[in-house]
């Protein structure tokens, strides 16, 4: 092999090594960028999830409060009705007890 051809091959090999080194650096930079983007997206998704969970918890708490208030109103209305009409309430309770007792015998 002559010197010119050998020098050309060595030069081409050196350039190829430099190009591979630049590609490695570019790939490492790209990987760091992707890692940063993925971290930011994951953080954003986690914050959105926490916000959604907080809204669901607040909604459930509000629904429980409304149900409790409704039950309290129903109880108060029943108590008022029994106080106003004790004989009717007693006969109604007696009749319901009779029906439930008859049904449980079967």
C-alpha positions in Angstrom: 0.0 0.0 0.0 1.4 3.4 -0.9 1.7 6.2 1.6 -0.9 8.4 0.0 -3.5 5.8 0.1 -2.6 4.9 3.6 -2.8 8.6 4.7 -6.1 9.0 3.0 -7.5 6.0 4.8 -6.2 7.1 8.1 -7.6 10.6 7.5 -11.0 9.1 6.6 -10.8 6.9 9.7 -10.0 9.9 11.9 -12.9 11.9 10.5 -15.2 9.0 11.0 -14.1 8.7 14.7 -14.7 12.4 15.1 -18.2 12.1 13.5 -19.0 9.2 15.8 -17.8 11.2 18.8 -20.1 14.1 17.8 -23.0 11.7 17.3 -22.5 10.3 20.7 -22.5 13.8 22.2 -25.6 14.7 20.3 -27.4 11.5 21.4 -26.4 12.2 25.0 -27.7 15.8 24.8 -30.9 14.5 23.2 -31.3 11.9 25.9 -30.9 14.6 28.6 -33.5 16.8 26.9 -35.9 13.9 26.6 -35.3 13.1 30.3 -36.1 16.7 31.3 -39.2 16.8 29.1 -40.5 13.4 30.5 -39.8 14.7 34.1 -41.8 17.9 33.4 -44.7 16.0 31.8 -44.8 13.5 34.7 -44.8 16.3 37.2 -47.6 18.1 35.3 -49.6 14.9 35.2 -49.1 14.2 38.9 -50.2 17.8 39.7 -53.3 17.4 37.5 -54.1 14.1 39.2 -53.8 15.6 42.6 -56.0 18.4 41.6 -58.6 16.0 40.2 -58.5 13.9 43.4 -58.9 17.1 45.5 -62.0 18.0 43.4 -63.5 14.5 43.8 -62.9 14.5 47.5 -64.5 18.0 47.9 -67.5 16.8 45.8 -67.9 13.6 47.9 -67.7 15.7 51.1 -70.3 18.1 49.8 -72.6 15.2 48.8 -72.2 13.6 52.2 -73.0 16.9 53.9 -76.2 17.2 51.7 -77.2 13.6 52.5 -76.7 14.2 56.2 -78.7 17.4 56.1 -81.5 15.6 54.1 -81.6 12.8 56.6 -81.7 15.2 59.5 -84.6 17.1 57.9 -86.5 13.8 57.3 -85.9 12.7 60.9 -87.1 16.1 62.2 -90.2 16.0 60.0 -91.0 12.5 61.2 -90.5 13.5 64.8 -92.8 16.5 64.3 -95.5 14.4 62.7 -95.3 11.8 65.5 -95.6 14.6 68.2 -98.6 16.1 66.4 -100.4 12.8 65.7 -99.2 10.2 68.4 -102.3 7.9 67.9 -101.9 7.8 64.2 -98.2 7.1 64.5 -98.9 4.3 67.0 -101.5 2.7 64.8 -99.2 2.9 61.8 -96.3 1.3 63.7 -98.7 -1.4 64.9 -99.9 -2.1 61.4 -96.4 -2.2 59.9 -95.3 -4.5 62.7 -98.2 -6.8 62.0 -97.4 -6.9 58.2 -93.7 -7.6 58.8 -94.5 -10.3 61.3 -97.0 -11.9 58.9 -94.4 -11.8 56.1 -91.7 -13.3 58.2 -93.8 -16.4 59.1 -94.0 -17.5 55.5 
